[in-house]
Amino acid sequence: MPEDHSTLLGVTRGLLWLMLALVAAAFLFVVVAGAALVAMWPDIAVEAKQSQIFLDADAMRPQLFALLGLFAAVLACAVYILRKLQALVASAASDPFIPANAARLRHIGWALVAVQLLALPLGSIARSIAVSTSQFADMGGINLNSLLSILLAFVLAAVFERGAAMRDELEGTV
């Protein structure tokens, strides 16, 4: 393998580990935020009532817990995707066109679909508790870049599957 490819794969491995660490930190933040929501609700409600971001502080407590649960589910999908990508990168150093990589890409595609499906209620809940002019109300929903990523994952899965089949056919004729 050329030197620049091995360097690129090494950098990619490092970035994937960094991203996993960031996702773990975000998950820890979600857990701490949930604990704070339970422990300090009266203070949080007073601050929310005085804020220019939220509509009804008294009615939003269950919705905030739902948001935290949805965030945790999105982060779980992110961990799943990153672990599949790590396995894909590890195999790229030796033999990338294997059926396992096609399956990994397909799993990544389905995990991205799950993230998009989770983004729908996330956006709906955010809009229901935040004033329309806040950035908080703009979160969630369908994202064109995500839809393109989903399509790319499924197309690449088909390409890898076909590449593995072609290689198997070639090896069978030799």
Phi and psi in degrees as a GROMACS rama.xvg file:
@    title "Ramachandran Plot"
@    xaxis  label "Phi"
@    yaxis  label "Psi"
@TYPE xy
-60.6328  152.829  PRO-2
-56.2456  -43.5743  GLU-3
-65.8114  -31.4408  ASP-4
-70.1195  -40.9148  HIS-5
-68.074  -34.9665  SER-6
-65.5609  -44.6563  THR-7
-62.2137  -41.945  LEU-8
-65.1388  -38.4941  LEU-9
-63.9041  -43.7361  GLY-10
-63.1745  -42.2417  VAL-11
-61.6322  -44.0116  THR-12
-58.3011  -45.3048  ARG-13
-61.9913  -42.8979  GLY-14
-65.0421  -38.1159  LEU-15
-64.6174  -40.2762  LEU-16
-65.7456  -39.8726  TRP-17
-61.735  -43.5788  LEU-18
-63.4269  -39.5887  MET-19
-62.0788  -40.1755  LEU-20
-64.0354  -40.9303  ALA-21
-65.9291  -39.0206  LEU-22
-65.5523  -40.2992  VAL-23
-62.5184  -40.923  ALA-24
-64.4523  -40.1837  ALA-25
-64.7127  -39.6606  ALA-26
-64.2857  -41.65  PHE-27
-60.8453  -40.2907  LEU-28
-61.2034  -42.4387  PHE-29
-61.7372  -43.1657  VAL-30
-64.026  -45.402  VAL-31
-64.7446  -39.9265  VAL-32
-62.8098  -40.043  ALA-33
-63.434  -43.0533  GLY-34
-64.6606  -40.7751  ALA-35
-65.329  -36.4894  ALA-36
-62.661  -38.7128  LEU-37
-71.909  -48.9643  VAL-38
-74.4285  -33.5761  ALA-39
-119.565  29.0764  MET-40
-55.7022  -44.3234  TRP-41
-57.9525  -42.6487  PRO-42
-67.8352  -39.7813  ASP-43
-64.3482  -41.4705  ILE-44
-63.0763  -40.7542  ALA-45
-62.0828  -45.9242  VAL-46
-63.7152  -40.6488  GLU-47
-65.3775  -37.4815  ALA-48
-64.6902  -32.5304  LYS-49
-86.1685  -9.24683  GLN-50
-79.0941  157.045  SER-51
-96.5938  10.0426  GLN-52
-101.36  -42.6032  ILE-53
-100.882  150.453  PHE-54
-84.2469  -58.8683  LEU-55
-134.09  99.0901  ASP-56
-62.9274  -34.1898  ALA-57
-69.3146  -33.9329  ASP-58
-91.1852  -5.90303  ALA-59
-93.9903  -5.05742  MET-60
-57.5375  -51.9671  ARG-61
-63.117  -32.2749  PRO-62
-68.4205  -35.6414  GLN-63
-65.7966  -38.9681  LEU-64
-64.5673  -38.6027  PHE-65
-63.785  -41.5608  ALA-66
-60.0166  -44.7543  LEU-67
-62.9046  -39.607  LEU-68
-64.1912  -41.6808  GLY-69
-65.8385  -40.9096  LEU-70
-60.3416  -42.8373  PHE-71
-62.161  -40.1801  ALA-72
-66.3722  -40.0518  ALA-73
-63.823  -41.462  VAL-74
-65.8201  -36.1336  LEU-75
-63.3133  -40.9572  ALA-76
-62.9796  -39.0956  CYS-77
-63.2147  -41.5636  ALA-78
-62.1936  -44.2692  VAL-79
-59.2811  -47.0892  TYR-80
-62.5288  -46.2504  ILE-81
-63.3761  -38.778  LEU-82
-66.6688  -39.2782  ARG-83
-64.5185  -40.3497  LYS-84
-64.2052  -38.4237  LEU-85
-61.3364  -42.659  GLN-86
-65.551  -38.1512  ALA-87
-64.4405  -45.0716  LEU-88
-65.3729  -39.416  VAL-89
-61.5236  -38.489  ALA-90
-77.9433  -20.744  SER-91
-66.025  -23.2989  ALA-92
-70.6841  -23.6  ALA-93
-118.055  -66.8785  SER-94
-142.348  91.7264  ASP-95
-75.6226  -28.3302  PRO-96
-88.3408  73.5448  PHE-97
-124.971  154.039  ILE-98
-58.1036  -31.0813  PRO-99
-62.2647  -36.4317  ALA-100
-70.8932  -34.885  ASN-101
-61.6871  -43.4131  ALA-102
-64.7214  -40.3769  ALA-103
-60.9341  -44.5364  ARG-104
-64.6622  -38.6221  LEU-105
-64.8208  -40.9667  ARG-106
-63.7797  -39.2171  HIS-107
-61.7236  -43.3248  ILE-108
-58.8464  -45.2427  GLY-109
-67.7806  -35.4253  TRP-110
-66.1627  -37.0707  ALA-111
-66.3533  -36.0318  LEU-112
-61.4875  -44.0026  VAL-113
-59.9993  -41.6963  ALA-114
-61.613  -42.6368  VAL-115
-64.8728  -38.9006  GLN-116
-66.9626  -36.4367  LEU-117
-69.5842  -28.9298  LEU-118
-68.2788  -24.3263  ALA-119
-66.0472  -55.7531  LEU-120
-67.5177  -29.541  PRO-121
-59.8398  -48.0617  LEU-122
-65.3694  -38.6329  GLY-123
-63.7541  -44.6147  SER-124
-65.6661  -44.2439  ILE-125
-59.8119  -42.3412  ALA-126
-67.0849  -29.1777  ARG-127
-76.8153  -20.5266  SER-128
-112.043  -7.47988  ILE-129
-116.346  149.993  ALA-130
-66.6828  148.632  VAL-131
-64.4489  -21.0397  SER-132
-86.9989  -5.01126  THR-133
-87.2384  153.96  SER-134
-65.8716  -27.9054  GLN-135
-60.0566  -35.2413  PHE-136
-72.8861  -14.7786  ALA-137
-91.6273  -0.620668  ASP-138
-78.4998  159.896  MET-139
79.0417  -169.667  GLY-140
87.6597  -179.398  GLY-141
-77.9156  139.796  ILE-142
-125.871  126.594  ASN-143
-61.3774  -41.914  LEU-144
-60.4828  -39.1704  ASN-145
-66.8798  -40.6546  SER-146
-62.4396  -40.5359  LEU-147
-65.7918  -37.2759  LEU-148
-63.8875  -39.5362  SER-149
-62.2144  -48.939  ILE-150
-59.8766  -43.3014  LEU-151
-60.975  -43.2617  LEU-152
-61.4682  -44.3896  ALA-153
-69.8256  -38.1379  PHE-154
-65.9488  -44.9948  VAL-155
-63.125  -35.2458  LEU-156
-60.5235  -44.1279  ALA-157
-64.5751  -39.924  ALA-158
-64.0907  -45.494  VAL-159
-65.0064  -38.0738  PHE-160
-63.4283  -44.4851  GLU-161
-67.4304  -39.4446  ARG-162
-61.9446  -41.5901  GLY-163
-65.493  -40.2358  ALA-164
-66.5438  -41.0782  ALA-165
-64.1707  -40.7623  MET-166
-65.474  -40.53  ARG-167
-63.3704  -40.0349  ASP-168
-63.462  -42.3714  GLU-169
-64.0799  -43.1044  LEU-170
-65.5514  -30.5167  GLU-171
-73.2378  -23.969  GLY-172
-88.4407  -14.8996  THR-173
